[in-house]
Amino acid sequence: MLNEKPLVLFTNDDGIDSPGLWAAAEAFAPFAEILIVAPREQQSGMGRSLPISSEGRIYSREMHINGGAMTVYAVDGTPAQAVQHGVLELAPRLPALVVSGINYGDNTGNGVTISGTVGAAIEGASLGIPSLAVSQQTPHDLHLTHSSEVDFSAAAYFALLFGKWLIDSRRPDDVDILKAEIPWGATTSTPWRITRISRRRVYWPTRPERVALSERGRLGYKFDTDPSNAEPDSDVYALLHDRVVSVSPMSLDMTSRTDMFRLRQLLAGELVYGH
């Protein structure tokens, strides 16, 4: 129908009860038909994983968005699986947009493949749906929480801004996903910048502390980077050094942008690197 509102599928990796998820959905509610399908439990760090151990049970519940009651769905599975269940089982038609987030904590640099927030957006894009991953920079100790100390209002504003563009505009070739990173303390007036994804790592794994290898030993992570040393046009530099909103276009084509002919020559031994 010509007057039909666009259907937008919302998910995340922090779980169905995350205030960031609800902030994003509330921002879109006046303009879109809302479908919320998110993991039942915390699923941070799952990337785009589709483990066969996930049972895929779906639990419905009633929630309120902008004063109106609606049915939402919690999935026993990863963020990417939540997108699949949403598209295959719960959506009345193909969504016009997938919004993943708003995440507690930034997803920048080469760690984006670890992020369940980004993984869900990649899954949406792989199904032919324009997708948006939105993350809110927070202090490290709030990453795996549903803390009410985090103000998602600016992130929700930018989610709607970039989400409506994805719905209403023709995307350039090779832009399948937009990844938006919102600095801590941002407002709706904070500038935004188109960025590349940095090759640098921001969060590094930490060694488990245990006596015997047979003991439980979960890997942790810590922030360990100097943003001023990152590429000036990167998400790391924009968000963590200049403290502006970073918007990175992402492609499903993960092929290196190298010279293919020269690479063939190198692999065939016809050319020596550096000559």
C-alpha positions in Angstrom: 0.0 0.0 0.0 1.2 3.5 -0.9 0.6 4.9 2.6 2.0 1.9 4.4 4.7 2.8 6.9 8.1 1.1 6.3 8.7 -2.0 8.4 11.8 -1.7 10.6 13.3 -4.7 12.3 15.2 -3.9 15.6 17.7 -6.2 17.3 20.8 -5.9 19.4 23.4 -8.0 21.2 22.8 -6.7 24.7 19.5 -8.5 25.0 15.8 -7.8 24.8 15.7 -5.8 28.0 18.4 -3.3 27.0 17.4 0.4 27.2 19.5 1.1 24.1 17.2 -1.2 22.1 14.1 0.6 23.3 15.5 4.0 22.8 16.1 3.2 19.1 12.7 1.7 18.6 11.0 4.7 20.3 12.8 7.1 18.0 11.4 5.3 14.9 7.9 4.7 16.3 6.2 7.8 14.8 7.6 7.0 11.3 7.7 3.2 11.0 6.1 -0.1 11.8 8.2 -1.5 14.6 9.2 -5.2 14.9 11.5 -6.0 17.8 13.3 -9.4 17.7 16.3 -9.6 20.0 18.3 -12.2 21.9 16.7 -13.2 25.2 20.1 -13.0 27.0 23.3 -10.9 26.7 25.1 -11.9 23.5 27.9 -9.4 23.2 31.0 -10.5 21.3 29.1 -13.0 19.2 29.8 -11.4 15.8 27.7 -12.9 13.0 27.8 -16.4 14.6 25.1 -18.9 13.9 25.9 -21.7 16.3 24.1 -25.0 15.8 23.7 -25.2 19.6 21.1 -22.4 19.6 17.6 -23.8 20.2 15.8 -20.9 18.5 13.0 -20.8 21.0 11.0 -17.5 20.7 9.3 -15.9 23.7 6.7 -13.2 23.1 5.9 -10.5 25.6 4.0 -7.2 25.6 5.9 -4.0 25.9 5.0 -0.3 25.6 6.6 2.1 23.1 5.6 5.7 23.1 2.5 4.8 25.1 1.3 2.0 22.9 1.4 -1.7 23.7 3.1 -4.0 21.2 4.3 -7.6 21.1 8.0 -8.1 21.0 10.1 -11.3 20.6 13.0 -12.7 22.6 15.0 -15.4 20.9 17.2 -18.1 22.3 20.1 -17.3 19.9 22.6 -14.9 18.7 22.0 -11.4 17.2 22.4 -12.8 13.7 20.0 -15.6 14.4 17.5 -13.1 15.8 17.6 -11.3 12.5 17.0 -14.6 10.6 14.0 -15.5 12.9 12.6 -12.0 12.5 12.8 -12.1 8.7 11.8 -15.7 8.1 9.1 -16.2 10.8 7.9 -12.9 12.3 7.9 -10.2 9.7 4.7 -9.8 7.7 6.9 -8.6 4.7 10.5 -8.0 4.0 11.7 -5.2 6.3 12.8 -1.9 4.8 15.6 -1.6 7.3 17.4 -3.5 10.1 18.6 -1.5 13.0 21.0 -3.2 15.4 21.7 -1.5 18.7 21.9 0.9 20.4 24.9 -0.9 21.9 26.5 -0.2 25.3 30.1 0.6 24.2 31.8 1.5 20.9 32.6 -0.9 18.1 35.5 0.6 16.3 38.7 -0.6 14.6 39.4 -4.1 13.6 37.2 -5.4 16.4 34.1 -4.8 14.4 34.0 -8.5 13.4 33.7 -9.4 17.1 30.7 -7.2 17.6 27.2 -8.9 17.8 25.8 -5.4 17.0 27.7 -5.3 13.7 27.2 -9.0 13.1 23.4 -8.6 13.2 23.6 -5.7 10.7 25.8 -7.8 8.4 23.2 -10.6 8.6 20.5 -8.1 7.7 22.5 -6.8 4.7 23.2 -10.4 3.5 19.4 -10.9 3.3 19.1 -7.9 1.0 18.0 -5.4 3.7 19.7 -2.0 4.2 21.2 -2.2 7.7 22.4 0.2 10.4 24.6 -0.7 13.4 24.5 1.9 16.2 26.8 2.0 19.2 27.1 4.4 22.1 30.5 4.9 23.7 30.3 4.2 27.4 32.8 3.7 30.3 34.2 0.2 30.2 32.4 -0.9 33.4 29.0 -0.3 31.7 29.6 -2.4 28.6 27.8 -5.5 29.7 25.1 -3.7 31.8 21.7 -2.2 31.2 22.7 0.8 33.2 20.3 3.7 33.5 23.4 6.0 33.7 23.6 6.0 29.9 21.7 8.7 28.0 20.8 7.2 24.6 18.8 10.3 23.3 21.6 11.6 21.0 22.3 8.1 19.7 18.6 7.5 19.0 18.5 10.8 17.1 21.4 9.8 14.9 20.0 6.3 14.4 16.8 7.8 13.1 18.7 10.3 10.9 20.8 7.7 9.2 18.1 5.1 9.2 15.6 7.3 7.4 18.3 8.0 4.8 18.8 4.3 4.3 15.1 3.8 3.8 14.4 6.8 1.6 17.6 7.1 -0.5 19.3 5.2 -3.2 22.6 3.9 -1.7 25.8 4.2 -3.6 27.3 0.9 -4.9 29.2 -1.1 -2.3 27.4 0.5 0.7 25.4 -2.3 2.4 25.7 -1.2 6.0 26.2 2.0 7.9 28.0 1.7 11.3 27.4 4.7 13.5 29.5 5.4 16.7 28.2 8.0 19.1 30.7 9.6 21.6 30.0 9.7 25.3 28.3 13.0 26.2 27.1 13.7 22.6 24.1 15.8 21.8 22.0 16.1 18.7 24.3 19.0 17.7 27.4 16.9 17.8 29.0 16.9 14.3 29.2 13.7 12.3 31.8 12.5 9.9 32.1 9.8 7.3 35.0 7.5 8.3 36.9 4.4 7.4 37.2 1.5 9.8 40.6 1.6 11.4 43.0 -1.2 11.0 44.0 -0.7 14.7 42.7 -2.8 17.6 41.1 -0.9 20.4 40.2 -3.6 22.9 42.9 -6.2 23.5 42.4 -9.6 25.1 43.7 -10.2 28.6 45.2 -13.4 29.9 43.2 -15.5 32.3 44.5 -15.7 35.9 44.5 -19.3 37.0 46.9 -21.9 38.4 46.1 -24.9 36.2 45.0 -24.9 32.6 42.1 -27.3 33.6 40.6 -24.5 35.7 38.0 -22.1 34.4 39.9 -19.3 32.6 37.8 -16.8 30.8 39.6 -14.3 28.6 38.9 -10.7 29.4 39.6 -7.5 27.5 41.0 -4.0 28.1 41.2 -0.7 26.3 44.7 -0.2 25.0 45.2 2.3 22.2 46.3 5.8 21.6 43.5 7.3 19.3 45.8 10.1 18.2 47.9 7.5 16.4 45.0 6.1 14.4 44.4 7.0 10.8 43.0 10.5 10.7 40.1 9.5 8.5 39.2 6.5 10.7 36.4 5.7 13.1 38.9 5.4 16.0 40.3 8.8 15.4 36.9 10.5 14.9 35.2 8.9 17.9 37.9 8.6 20.4 40.2 11.5 19.5 38.0 14.2 18.0 34.9 13.1 19.8 32.5 13.4 16.9 30.0 10.9 15.5 31.6 8.4 13.2 29.6 7.0 10.3 31.4 4.2 8.5 30.0 2.6 5.3 30.5 -1.1 5.2 30.4 -3.6 2.3 29.6 -7.3 2.1 32.5 -7.6 -0.3 35.4 -8.4 2.0 37.8 -8.8 -0.8 41.1 -7.0 -0.4 41.3 -3.8 -2.6 44.8 -4.9 -3.8 46.0 -5.0 -7.3 44.8 -8.5 -8.4 47.1 -8.8 -11.4 50.2 -7.9 -9.3 49.1 -10.3 -6.6 48.9 -13.1 -9.1 52.4 -12.3 -10.3 53.7 -12.4 -6.7 52.0 -15.7 -6.0 53.3 -17.2 -9.3 56.9 -16.1 -8.5 56.9 -13.8 -11.5 57.5 -10.7 -9.4 59.4 -10.1 -6.2 57.7 -7.9 -3.6 59.2 -4.4 -3.6 60.3 -4.5 -7.2 
